[in-house]
Amino acid sequence: MIGQLGLPIFLDLKLYDIPNTVAGAMQAIHVLEPSIVTVHASGGRAMMEDAKAAASENTKVVGVTMLTSMDDQDLTRTGIDGSAHDHVMRLTDLSREAGLDGIVCSGQEVKSVHDRWKDGFFVVPGLRPAGSAVGDQKRVVTPRQARDDGASALVIGRPISRAADPAQAAREIEATL
Ligand SMILES: O=c1ccn([C@@H]2O[C@H](COP(=O)(O)O)[C@@H](O)[C@H]2O)c(=O)[nH]1
């Protein structure tokens, strides 16, 4: 339906599997002609290389670095030492080396990511307009902050979908940009 409306399709599949399986999934979605597909950067370089190779020519493949619902402490609990910032930078570099088009990161890192990858495509979720409920997100910034810091695409879910008047909420956010 979205495709029939002529709107670009963002498939946030967050693929995370061995290279052969991820490549098969990428081939299976050719029919949808997605503009953007996500894979987990922590799946490794070979997986990302094969994902990109199997994607349609017009599909941007972006690597999810570290979920915006996690902070430094959550990262440590997964067995990874160091800060969220450092982890995102490491996975950004790996995504770039693998030939991806860009990454997914929080608005707290997008300025640094943009500084080291000038022509990358950066998807930023975890966005909250001032005063709106944070919910399960931990690394949040406002949509305006993310845009000013170099985000290519803003992902805004519940502040719009759970608003009493979603269309009005979207307009109010747009007015801040
Ligand atoms: O690190 C990530 C990666 C993806 N998401 C996705 O973005 C939206 C955010 O929804 P909100 O309601 O605005 O929190 C959701 O679909 C997530 O799966 C993310 O939040 N963080």
The ligand as an SDF file (V2000), in Angstrom:
LIG
                    3D

 21 22  0  0  0  0  0  0  0  0999 V2000
   18.2640    2.0350   17.8980 O   0  0  0  0  0  0  0  0  0  0  0  0
   17.0840    1.9890   17.4810 C   0  0  0  0  0  0  0  0  0  0  0  0
   16.7360    1.4000   16.2850 C   0  0  0  0  0  0  0  0  0  0  0  0
   15.4340    1.4200   15.8820 C   0  0  0  0  0  0  0  0  0  0  0  0
   14.4680    1.9880   16.6380 N   0  0  0  0  0  0  0  0  0  0  0  0
   13.0800    1.9680   16.1250 C   0  0  0  0  0  0  0  0  0  0  0  0
   12.6040    3.3080   15.9800 O   0  0  0  0  0  0  0  0  0  0  0  0
   11.2690    3.4080   16.3950 C   0  0  0  0  0  0  0  0  0  0  0  0
   11.2150    4.4130   17.5330 C   0  0  0  0  0  0  0  0  0  0  0  0
    9.9060    4.5120   18.0420 O   0  0  0  0  0  0  0  0  0  0  0  0
    9.5360    5.5190   19.2200 P   0  0  0  0  0  0  0  0  0  0  0  0
    8.0870    5.2200   19.4700 O   0  0  0  0  0  0  0  0  0  0  0  0
    9.7480    6.9200   18.6820 O   0  0  0  0  0  0  0  0  0  0  0  0
   10.4040    5.2310   20.3890 O   0  0  0  0  0  0  0  0  0  0  0  0
   10.8010    2.0040   16.8020 C   0  0  0  0  0  0  0  0  0  0  0  0
   10.1240    1.4240   15.7050 O   0  0  0  0  0  0  0  0  0  0  0  0
   12.1000    1.2660   17.0530 C   0  0  0  0  0  0  0  0  0  0  0  0
   12.0040   -0.1120   16.7200 O   0  0  0  0  0  0  0  0  0  0  0  0
   14.8000    2.5610   17.8290 C   0  0  0  0  0  0  0  0  0  0  0  0
   13.9450    3.1020   18.5690 O   0  0  0  0  0  0  0  0  0  0  0  0
   16.1060    2.5600   18.2150 N   0  0  0  0  0  0  0  0  0  0  0  0
  1  2  2  0
  2  3  1  0
  2 21  1  0
  3  4  2  0
  4  5  1  0
  5  6  1  0
  5 19  1  0
  6  7  1  0
  6 17  1  0
  7  8  1  0
  8  9  1  0
  8 15  1  0
  9 10  1  0
 10 11  1  0
 11 12  2  0
 11 13  1  0
 11 14  1  0
 15 16  1  0
 15 17  1  0
 17 18  1  0
 19 20  2  0
 19 21  1  0
M  END
$$$$
